[in-house]
Amino acid sequence: MNKDQVKGLTKEATGEVKEQVGKALGDTELRVKGHAKEFEGKAQKKLGDMKEVAREDMDDIERNPSNNQS
């Protein structure tokens, strides 16, 4: 797991909590801010996922360079 995946999951969880607290308190601003933070976290986690796939692909190429020639 890379830092973008970890940070993304943290933001996503924090945003979900804020959103739920905002709903419980009837605080629309907190709910919206929480939802935005959750979305930001999901986007950052996806970035981390893509970086992880790219890193794994590069590792495969480095381990087996003859299998990846055109």
LOROLUM-99653 format. One record per residue: x, y, z of N, C-alpha, C in turn. Coordinates in steps of 0.001 Angstrom, whole numbers, plus 500000, padded with zeros to 6 digits. Each point is the difference from the previous one (the first is absolute). Last residue first. Layout:
! LOROLUM-99653
XYZXYZXYZ/...
//
This chain:
! LOROLUM-99653
508964494037472158499088499985498842500627499306498823/500803499141505500500524500666498807499011499868498860/499834498091504616499276501239499738500536500759498800/501781495888502048498587499713499772499225501228499544/504663500122501319499853499308498718498547499697499659/501324502032504229500088500923498857499817499289498661/498974499101505196499915499180498791500096500872498748/500424501882504416500296498605500306500077499133498742/498772504611499696501388499896500460500395498550500290/495536500947498836500865500256498846501466499843500403/496759499714503403499913498838499105500944500152498806/499562503654502922500722498902500663500003498755499117/497419503619498590501429500288499832500849498907500648/495362499747500620500337499748498591501486500239499747/498326501084504243500015498548499820500367499631498564/499403504548500987501199499502500663500130498487499823/496090502063498413501146500377499176501304499472500598/496074499412502489499962499153498804501208500298499110/499426502755503724500368498651500429500021499045498807/498469504402499373501448499996500219500474498597500369/495383500666499639500634500034498684501524499989500110/497501500257503977499785498695499368500697499939498643/499941504113502278500925499054500615499885498614499402/496915503200498642501327500382499516501042499033500548/495705499539501667500068499511498616501353500337499379/499107501732504258500217498556500081500105499406498592/498891504528500376501402499789500339500315498509500093/495527501231499229500825500354498841501483499747500292/496926499427503503499808498952498991500873500258498775/499926503295503369500695498791500427499885498873499000/497555503947499286501435500274499833500826498767500376/495399499841500846500256499914498560501483500229499704/498594500629504428499878498581499643500323499796498521/499735504369501578501230499366500497500001498512499652/496102502445499007501092500430499126501316499336500412/496247499302502726499823499296498732501137500356499034/499832502303504066500358498597500200499902499203498717/498527504437500007501459499954500108500485498562500190/495371500671499996500547500236498661501532499958500022/497744499651504132499676498840499168500619500136498619/500282503640502941500890498925500420499779498750499153/497082503600499256501358500374499603500993498891500365/495451499596501361500183499784498569501425500305499561/497766498468504683500948501021499552500358499727498533/497282497449503379499249500875499104500862501138499474/501262496167502849499808501312500618499148500939499152/501093495593498470499422499823501333499680501341500666/502254499962495803498617499529499861499321499921501357/504564501050499983499209501096499441498543499620499825/502999496671501255499793500923501123499156501187499538/501293496962496695499009499401500892499706500888501213/503392501359496984498712500001499314498900499455500921/504449499821501487499489501376500000498618500071499358/502190495851499841499629500332501381499404501411500055/501739498609495892498769499254500309499521500325501414/504151501766498618498881500642499323498675499328500303/503956498045501585499748501251500700498793500717499399/501513496124497819499385499675501286499642501264500783/502338500537495942498683499433499729499264499705501315/504480501408500184499102501106499643498582499500499772/503262496734500795499823500828501194499037501148499723/501293497229496418499096499284500905499721500819501256/503163501748496996498661499985499414498990499310500895/504570499955501171499417501334500191498575500060499458/502348496010499244499770500192501434499331501351500266/501312499024495583498926499102500397499645500211501473/503677502309498275498753500553499474498805499122500369/504414498583501177499528501118500819498701500612499469/500865494790498936500828501199499920499342501165500756/500088494263500174499148501167500000500902501235500000/
//
